[in-house]
Amino acid sequence: MAATKEKLNELISEADVKNRVDVLAAEISNRYDGEAPILIGILNGSFIFAADLMRAMTIDCEIDFIKVSSYAGTASKGTVKLLKDISANITDRHVVIVEDIIDSGLTIKFIRDRMREAGPKSVAITTLLMKPDIAQLDFDIDWVGFEIPPEFVVGYGLDYDQKLRNLKGIYRLGGSESE
């Protein structure tokens, strides 16, 4: 962590993350009982959440991934660029978009609209983290793990310039170590 020159302050513990993922998995499993939805994880940030969520689900399901870019450092660039599209056919399928964090809502709106164009049976969204104070959405998020304040966070797949994804909890970035 010395390479980031940042202090980390725990926001959500590893145990709390695990417990909440288990609850979300149970709720998704209940909604799609008897179905086999396809989870669409948003890379790179959601890969850990998507894997843990899928393992905790009690129904048949599939997974695919989409990759977009909208961040550089700690700031949103205001645009979304598609880097990798899904490879699965989602026509007439139940789709669950799996996001790590919803900030402004720009990325999730882009992906939701893209999925809806393919003619799925339904599109639902789950996110581990949501910043309700800054999210500007004209639709509901089906499952929210935790609502957090508008701070930059890392861990459990979320990064700071591709680092700190491996932390098991969620941390806010504090001041520099040289302060």
C-alpha positions in Angstrom: 0.0 0.0 0.0 3.0 2.3 0.3 2.9 2.8 -3.5 -0.4 4.7 -3.2 0.9 7.1 -0.5 -2.6 7.0 1.0 -3.9 6.3 4.4 -7.0 4.0 4.5 -9.9 4.3 6.8 -12.3 1.3 7.0 -15.8 2.2 6.0 -17.4 -1.3 5.7 -15.7 -4.4 7.3 -15.0 -7.6 5.4 -17.6 -9.4 7.6 -20.3 -6.8 6.8 -19.6 -7.0 3.1 -19.8 -10.8 3.2 -23.1 -10.8 5.2 -24.7 -8.2 2.8 -23.6 -10.2 -0.3 -25.3 -13.3 1.2 -28.5 -11.3 1.7 -28.5 -9.9 -1.8 -27.8 -13.4 -3.2 -30.8 -14.8 -1.3 -33.1 -12.0 -2.5 -32.0 -12.4 -6.1 -32.4 -16.2 -5.8 -35.9 -15.7 -4.5 -36.9 -13.4 -7.3 -35.7 -15.8 -10.0 -36.6 -19.1 -8.4 -37.2 -21.6 -11.2 -35.4 -19.3 -13.7 -31.7 -19.1 -14.8 -30.8 -15.4 -15.0 -27.6 -14.1 -16.5 -25.5 -11.9 -14.4 -23.7 -9.2 -16.3 -20.7 -8.0 -14.3 -19.2 -4.6 -15.0 -15.4 -4.9 -15.3 -13.1 -4.4 -13.7 -14.6 -3.2 -10.4 -17.5 -5.7 -9.9 -15.6 -9.0 -10.6 -15.1 -9.9 -6.9 -18.7 -8.9 -6.0 -20.1 -10.8 -9.0 -18.1 -13.9 -8.2 -19.1 -13.9 -4.5 -22.7 -13.1 -5.4 -22.9 -15.9 -7.9 -21.4 -18.4 -5.5 -23.9 -17.4 -2.8 -26.9 -17.8 -5.1 -29.0 -20.9 -4.8 -30.4 -21.0 -8.3 -29.0 -21.8 -11.7 -27.4 -18.7 -13.4 -24.9 -17.7 -15.9 -22.4 -14.9 -16.0 -20.9 -12.6 -18.6 -19.0 -9.3 -18.4 -19.0 -5.9 -20.0 -16.2 -3.4 -19.6 -16.6 0.4 -19.8 -14.4 3.3 -18.9 -15.6 6.5 -17.2 -12.9 7.2 -14.5 -9.4 8.4 -14.3 -8.0 8.6 -10.8 -10.7 9.8 -8.5 -12.7 11.8 -11.0 -15.5 10.8 -13.4 -14.7 11.9 -17.0 -18.5 12.5 -17.7 -18.5 10.1 -20.7 -18.8 6.3 -21.0 -16.7 4.4 -23.4 -17.4 0.7 -24.2 -14.2 -1.3 -24.0 -15.7 -4.9 -24.1 -19.2 -5.9 -24.9 -20.9 -9.1 -23.6 -20.7 -12.2 -25.7 -23.9 -13.9 -24.5 -27.2 -13.6 -26.3 -29.6 -12.0 -23.7 -32.7 -11.9 -25.9 -35.7 -13.1 -23.9 -33.4 -13.7 -20.8 -33.6 -12.3 -17.3 -30.6 -10.1 -16.9 -29.1 -8.9 -13.6 -26.5 -6.2 -14.0 -23.9 -6.4 -11.3 -22.2 -3.1 -10.5 -19.6 -2.3 -7.8 -20.6 1.3 -7.2 -23.1 3.8 -8.5 -21.8 7.4 -8.3 -23.4 9.8 -10.7 -25.3 7.0 -12.4 -23.9 7.7 -15.9 -22.3 4.2 -16.3 -25.3 2.2 -15.0 -27.7 4.2 -17.2 -25.5 3.5 -20.3 -25.3 -0.2 -19.5 -29.0 -0.6 -18.6 -30.0 1.1 -21.9 -27.5 -1.1 -23.9 -28.9 -4.3 -22.3 -32.6 -3.2 -22.9 -31.8 -2.8 -26.6 -31.1 -6.5 -26.9 -34.7 -7.5 -26.0 -34.2 -9.3 -22.6 -37.2 -10.6 -20.7 -36.2 -8.3 -17.8 -33.3 -6.2 -16.6 -32.6 -5.7 -12.9 -29.6 -4.1 -11.3 -27.7 -4.9 -8.1 -24.9 -2.7 -6.8 -22.7 -3.2 -3.8 -22.4 0.5 -3.1 -24.5 3.5 -4.0 -23.9 7.2 -3.4 -27.5 8.5 -3.2 -26.4 12.1 -2.6 -24.9 12.3 -6.1 -26.7 9.6 -8.1 -28.9 11.1 -10.8 -31.2 8.3 -11.9 -34.6 8.2 -13.4 -35.1 4.5 -12.5 -34.8 2.4 -9.4 -31.9 0.1 -8.4 -33.3 -3.3 -7.5 -30.8 -4.3 -4.9 -28.3 -2.0 -3.1 -25.8 -3.4 -0.7 -24.8 -0.2 1.1 -25.5 3.4 0.7 -22.4 5.5 1.3 -21.5 9.2 1.5 -20.0 10.9 -1.6 -16.4 9.9 -0.8 -13.9 8.0 -2.9 -13.6 4.4 -1.8 -11.4 1.4 -2.5 -11.3 -2.3 -1.8 -13.4 -5.4 -2.7 -12.7 -4.8 -6.4 -12.8 -1.0 -6.3 -9.5 0.6 -7.2 -7.4 3.7 -7.1 -5.6 3.7 -10.5 -5.8 -0.1 -10.6 -4.5 -0.6 -7.1 -6.1 -1.7 -3.8 -8.8 -3.9 -5.4 -7.5 -6.8 -3.2 -8.6 -5.3 0.1 -11.3 -7.4 1.7 -13.4 -4.5 3.1 -14.3 -1.1 1.8 -12.0 1.8 2.7 -12.1 5.6 2.2 -8.9 7.2 1.1 -7.5 9.5 3.8 -4.7 12.0 3.8 -1.2 11.3 2.3 1.3 9.5 4.5 3.6 12.5 4.1 1.2 14.9 5.8 
